[in-house]
Amino acid sequence: MPISEKDFVQQFSKQVLDGRTALFLGAGGSADAGYPTWRALFKPMADELGLDQDEMLDNYTLAQFYSNRYGALELRRRIEAALSREPQESQLINRLVNIGFESIWTTNFDNAIETAFKKKNVLVNTVISDRDLGTVDTAKRINIFKMNGSISNLSEIIATQNDYEMYSRSHELMMLFFKRELISSTFLFIGYSFTDGLVLECLSSIAHCLGDSFGMHYSIMRRVENSPYFEYFIRDLEERYHLRVLLVDGYDDIPRVLDRLSAAVKSKKVFISGALGYEASGDQKRLSLSFLKSIVAALYGRGYRITNGIGRYFGTHLIGYASEHLARAGIKNPERYLSVTAFTGIGEHREEQKAEGRIKAIDGCGACLFVFGSHIDGDNMGGVWEEYKIARDLGKVIVPIRCDGMTSQSIWEDVRAHLTQFPYLEKSLDVLDIGRDSEQLARTIISILDDAGCFA
């Protein structure tokens, strides 16, 4: 049976946090960026041939007929003419690139997804053929696998029935790599109808080999009312192909679902802002170390991820305790649990660059924890206060720890003065004090985060 939206968000967000997800983007996904769906792409050709598109088995066959009559070169020219445009701003694709997929697979010829990543200054690596697989970079770039080729190289696109039938030989390594990804990653299929056999054949062969040990994948599809065939089709996708389908009333619902998914992922990421100057007392340093050891253990114990900007003294010890905890837990990919960013800048735009770094780091988290922070003379209260203002403006869950004479004391007082804006703190603000037992304080913070996360 179809998966509920609540279960989909809960289950898939866990996969995103573990860094095991891939996106499969079909033509329906690029339609939001102004590109035609496959049906719309080939409709003018069907009209020229005098064919009813509804009677065709699939668009590969239609393209084959057009190629047979007018030639492969003319077919590619028609495709190029339809796709040679700059992608429109797509709210759907913008949301998809923010989820955190490890890789992207698509049957689309257009460059909408690459353009969206580049606008966010994210490095991409495009894989079109078997020859390109040697360039795959899982550490520094998002790999975009274009299974049907790209408008940038029309001579190698997969468009006709003959292209499709030869795929397993012309793209043998690509198919093997795709099957490997289907085994090792959890896919989300968007804008893909499963009407051709390429993906289903791969899923079927893997399910045959792995049986019940083959994990589930997910798809978001528009509901078809009063269609027994559609109901049987959805059930078949789950039972034979290990695909759980979330049904939505319309394509406009997909961005809303993705917003919930993004919020759920962010709700498990906590930005910890804090700093201690060289003038900090011995007691303050002792309280800092005790608190950091407790909060790191508590956060990781509840499945949270930590982000930090390397604040003076405080940041280096936080990173140390977090790294030690992850090593003892046998975590092989600590970067998925601990994100460290130095907020630096160069030249005359140094402060703007530092602010941009802070905004990006804080926006990627659902909650922000503020502790310590040294006051600076004049109106400048330092980085901890700047990070508080950013978190407040972005609507993040804010947890201030009262520390006498420190920046987080000022933050705590500001929150108290506007407590109606922070209803999740009404019962616990008074006990958020660095002087409390560190383990009790950590438990209180976890309780606040858990409760706030319920509304993500």
C-alpha positions, 0 to 999 in steps of 0.5 A: 500500500502507498506510504503515508507522508509522515512515514516517508518523511521520517524514514527518508530523512534518516537515510539523508542524515546517514549519507546514503541517498540518491535522487532519480529525476525524470522528465516531470522534474525538469518540466518545472524548469520550463523544459518539455516532458518526454510526451510534450517533446515528441508530440510535434513529431507524432503529429508530423507522422500522423500518429496518435500519441496515445496509441504508441507503446512508448516514446522510444518507439515514436522517436524510432519511427521519426528517425526511420522516416526523417533520419537520426540527424533530423531527430536530434536537431528537433530535440536540440531545438526544443531543449536549447534554452536556459532553465527557468527558476524551479522551486522543485529543483531548488528544493531537491538540490538542498536535500543533501543527495549524494548523487543524482541520476536522470534520464533527462537531456537538459541541464536544469539540475546542473545549473541549479547546483552551480548557482549554489557554488556546488561543484558537479561532475557530469557522467554521460557515458561509460568513459566518464565513469573514471571521473567519478568523485565522491569526495568533492563533487556531486556526481550527475549521471545522465543515463540517456545522454545530454544536450551537450553531446547529442550524438550519444543520446538515447532516444530511439527504440534501437538506442534503448535495445542496445543500451545494455551493450553501449552503456554496460558499465553505466548499468553496472554502476547504477545497479551498485548504487541501487544496492548501496543507496536509497533512491528517491524517484521524482518525475518518473513514471516507470513506463519504460523498463530500464529502471524496473529491469535493474530493480527486478534483477537485484531483488531476484538476487538479494531477496528480502535483504534488498532495501526499499526505495521511494517515489513521489507520484500523482494519484490517479483517481478511480483507476484499478490499474493504477492501484495494482501498479502501485502495489506491484512496484512495492511487492516486486520492485521494493519501491514505496510510493507516496501519492500526492493529489497534484504536482504542486504538493511535491515542493511542500513534501520536500520542505517537510523532508528538509525540515526533518533533516535539519531538525537533527542538526544542531549548530553550537555557538560558543567562544572563550577568550584567553581571559577566561577564568579557570572555573569558566574553562572547567565548566566549558570542558564539563559541559562540552563532554556531556552535550556531545555525548547527549546529542550523539546519543539521540542521533543529532549531528553537530555543526561548529564554527571553531570559536576560540578555545571552546570550538577546539575542545568541542571538536576534540570531544566530538571526534573522540566520541565518534572514534570510540563509536567506530564511526567511519564517516565522521564528517556526516556527524560533525561539520566544522567551518571556519568563518573567514574572509579576505580583503575588503569584503572580509566581513561579508564573506564571514557573514555568508559563511555563518548564514550558510552553516546556521541555515543548514541546521534546525537548532542553535545552542549558544554558550559563553562568548566574550563581550567586546568593547563598543557595539560589537559583541562578537561572533556569538551574538552575530550568530544569534541574530542570524539564527533568530532571523532564520527562525531557528530553534534557539537554546541559550545557556546563561553564563554570567558576564558572557555573550550567552547571558545577553542572549538568554536575557533577550530571549526572556524579554521576548519569550512568547516568540520561543514557546518551547522555552517557557518551562525550561529557560530558567534552568538553562544555566551553565552552573547546573550539573552538566549532565542534567543540563544536557538532558534538559537541552535534549528534551527541548530539541526533541520537543521542538523537532516534533513540529519540523 
